[in-house]
């Protein structure tokens, strides 16, 4: 914690740090679901999907595991990069899962290493399912049971986590 009067300095985000957070948040999402906090579980699963997509993009873009990735995933840089590579989707925010997926697809196309069409369709189905139920602002609301919706988002997120490496390798 910073001393009184010392400006707050956010630790840099790296691929390694984000991947550790991904693993921890996935476990937390499952625990939240188990105790009936489905709304927060869905929020947590969505956050995991976001981390997976961002780290896949950073891996493919050639960032080192411990390099500071903050400028690549926050602020105006991702939108400028997206325009430069021809991403058609306008990011609603830097949490837009479908935006990050399109960033990966376009970056791979430019590198002449396109994602297999069937795999890409399967990815899009799971990403769309999470995106349909998740909003970053969910963390500010009371949690309630969400029934099958939580299980469906958990399954889609788990699929994304298990297949994330094929988005960048």
C-alpha positions as CSV (number, residue, x, y, z in Angstrom):
1,X,0.0,0.0,0.0
2,X,1.3,3.5,-0.9
3,X,2.2,5.9,1.9
4,X,-0.1,8.8,2.5
5,X,0.5,11.4,-0.1
6,X,2.3,9.0,-2.4
7,X,0.6,8.6,-5.9
8,X,-0.9,5.2,-6.5
9,X,1.1,3.2,-9.0
10,X,-0.7,0.2,-10.6
11,X,1.5,-2.8,-11.0
12,X,2.1,-3.6,-14.7
13,X,0.0,-6.3,-16.3
14,X,2.0,-9.1,-18.0
15,X,0.9,-12.2,-19.8
16,X,2.2,-14.3,-16.9
17,X,0.3,-12.2,-14.3
18,X,-2.9,-12.3,-16.3
19,X,-2.7,-16.1,-16.8
20,X,-2.3,-16.5,-13.0
21,X,-5.3,-14.3,-12.5
22,X,-7.2,-16.3,-15.1
23,X,-6.6,-19.6,-13.2
24,X,-7.5,-18.0,-9.8
25,X,-10.7,-16.3,-11.1
26,X,-11.9,-19.5,-12.8
27,X,-11.6,-21.3,-9.4
28,X,-13.4,-18.3,-7.7
29,X,-16.2,-18.4,-10.3
30,X,-16.8,-22.1,-9.6
31,X,-16.8,-21.4,-5.8
32,X,-19.2,-18.5,-6.2
33,X,-21.6,-20.8,-8.2
34,X,-21.3,-23.5,-5.6
35,X,-22.6,-21.1,-2.9
36,X,-25.4,-19.8,-5.0
37,X,-23.8,-16.5,-6.1
38,X,-24.6,-17.1,-9.8
39,X,-24.6,-13.4,-10.8
40,X,-21.1,-12.9,-9.5
41,X,-20.0,-16.2,-10.8
42,X,-21.1,-15.1,-14.3
43,X,-19.2,-11.9,-13.8
44,X,-16.1,-13.8,-12.8
45,X,-16.4,-16.2,-15.7
46,X,-16.7,-13.3,-18.2
47,X,-13.6,-11.8,-16.7
48,X,-11.8,-15.1,-17.2
49,X,-12.9,-15.2,-20.9
50,X,-11.6,-11.6,-21.3
51,X,-8.2,-12.5,-19.8
52,X,-7.9,-15.5,-22.1
53,X,-8.7,-13.5,-25.2
54,X,-6.3,-10.7,-24.3
55,X,-3.5,-13.0,-23.4
56,X,-4.0,-15.0,-26.7
57,X,-3.8,-11.8,-28.6
58,X,-0.6,-10.7,-26.7
59,X,1.0,-14.1,-27.2
60,X,0.4,-14.0,-30.9
61,X,1.6,-10.4,-31.2
62,X,4.9,-11.5,-29.8
63,X,4.9,-10.0,-26.3
64,X,7.1,-11.7,-23.8
65,X,5.5,-13.4,-20.8
66,X,6.8,-10.9,-18.4
67,X,6.7,-7.7,-20.6
68,X,4.4,-4.9,-19.5
69,X,1.2,-5.4,-21.5
70,X,-0.8,-2.6,-20.0
71,X,-0.6,-0.3,-23.0
72,X,-1.7,-3.1,-25.3
73,X,-4.9,-3.9,-23.4
74,X,-6.0,-0.6,-21.9
75,X,-6.6,2.9,-23.2
76,X,-6.7,3.9,-26.8
77,X,-4.0,1.6,-28.2
78,X,-6.2,-1.4,-28.9
79,X,-8.7,0.6,-30.9
80,X,-5.8,2.2,-32.9
81,X,-4.3,-1.2,-33.5
82,X,-7.7,-2.6,-34.6
83,X,-8.2,0.1,-37.2
84,X,-4.7,-0.5,-38.5
85,X,-5.3,-4.2,-39.1
86,X,-8.8,-3.8,-40.4
87,X,-11.0,-5.0,-37.5
88,X,-14.5,-4.1,-38.5
89,X,-16.0,-4.3,-35.1
90,X,-15.9,-1.0,-33.0
91,X,-15.1,-1.9,-29.4
92,X,-17.9,-0.9,-27.1
93,X,-15.2,-1.0,-24.4
94,X,-11.9,-2.7,-23.8
95,X,-13.9,-5.5,-22.2
96,X,-15.7,-6.4,-25.5
97,X,-15.0,-10.1,-25.9
98,X,-16.0,-10.3,-29.6
99,X,-13.7,-7.3,-30.3
100,X,-10.7,-9.2,-28.8
101,X,-11.6,-12.3,-30.8
102,X,-11.8,-10.4,-34.0
103,X,-8.4,-8.8,-33.1
104,X,-6.9,-12.3,-32.9
105,X,-8.5,-13.5,-36.1
106,X,-7.3,-10.4,-38.1
107,X,-3.8,-10.4,-36.6
108,X,-3.5,-14.1,-37.6
109,X,-4.8,-13.4,-41.1
110,X,-2.3,-10.7,-41.6
111,X,0.5,-13.1,-40.5
112,X,-0.9,-15.6,-42.9
113,X,-1.6,-18.0,-40.1
114,X,-5.4,-18.0,-40.1
115,X,-7.4,-19.9,-37.5
116,X,-9.0,-23.1,-38.8
117,X,-12.6,-22.1,-40.0
118,X,-14.3,-24.9,-37.9
119,X,-12.3,-24.0,-34.8
120,X,-13.0,-20.3,-35.3
121,X,-16.8,-21.0,-35.5
122,X,-16.6,-23.1,-32.4
123,X,-14.7,-20.3,-30.6
124,X,-17.2,-17.7,-31.7
125,X,-20.1,-19.7,-30.3
126,X,-18.6,-20.0,-26.9
127,X,-17.4,-16.4,-26.8
128,X,-20.8,-15.1,-27.9
129,X,-22.5,-17.2,-25.2
130,X,-20.3,-15.6,-22.5
131,X,-20.7,-12.1,-24.0
132,X,-24.5,-12.5,-24.1
133,X,-24.7,-13.0,-20.4
134,X,-21.7,-11.0,-19.0
135,X,-21.2,-7.3,-18.4
136,X,-18.3,-5.8,-16.5
137,X,-20.7,-3.8,-14.4
138,X,-22.2,-6.9,-12.9
139,X,-19.6,-6.7,-10.1
140,X,-21.5,-3.7,-8.6
141,X,-24.8,-5.5,-8.1
142,X,-26.1,-7.9,-5.5
143,X,-25.7,-11.5,-6.5
144,X,-28.5,-14.0,-6.9
145,X,-28.9,-17.5,-8.1
146,X,-28.9,-17.8,-11.8
147,X,-29.6,-21.5,-12.3
148,X,-28.7,-23.0,-15.6
149,X,-27.4,-19.8,-17.0
150,X,-24.4,-19.9,-14.6
151,X,-23.7,-23.5,-15.7
152,X,-23.9,-22.6,-19.3
153,X,-21.5,-19.6,-19.0
154,X,-19.2,-21.7,-16.8
155,X,-19.1,-24.4,-19.5
156,X,-18.5,-21.9,-22.3
157,X,-15.7,-20.2,-20.3
158,X,-14.1,-23.5,-19.4
159,X,-14.0,-24.4,-23.1
160,X,-12.3,-21.0,-23.9
161,X,-9.7,-21.6,-21.2
162,X,-9.0,-25.2,-22.4
163,X,-8.6,-24.1,-26.1
164,X,-7.0,-20.7,-25.6
165,X,-3.6,-21.8,-26.6
166,X,-4.9,-22.7,-30.1
167,X,-5.8,-19.1,-30.6
168,X,-2.2,-18.0,-30.6
169,X,0.0,-21.1,-31.2
